[in-house]
Amino acid sequence: NGMAYNERVHNQLIVAGIESVTLSIDGTEEQHNRLRGNALSYERVMRALDILVEDGRVVHDVVTCVNPDNLDSLEQVYENLLAHGCRNWRFLHPSDAPPPRMRDCCCRENNCAV
């Protein structure tokens, strides 16, 4: 989920031949930290994202577990991820089909398919 990801871990993964990393961001900072039960979780995961974006050698994405608590803040999450250089964002959802509001929020600017 990215909590323990830092420059040292990043370099070790590159040496080991790891080519992709997925980080978990489950809402706004407040929502994510509440869900993860750790007041520093969001900050640490976003730092991991910054390391991945700045280095550029490892393919990376962010996954968000969509739930009723974060559905209304997905656009805010999207804007924040873009501001940090994230260009690949996926969703986990309790059902197979994401709700229409989620598709509209996330894909209207990138012409992507969810």
Secondary structure, DSSP 4 states (H G I P E B T S, - for coil): --TT--HHHHHHHHHTT--EEEEE--SSHHHHHHHHT-TTHHHHHHHHHHHHHHH--SEEEEEEE--TTTGGGHHHHHHHHHHTT---EEEE-SSSS--HHHHHHHHTTTT---
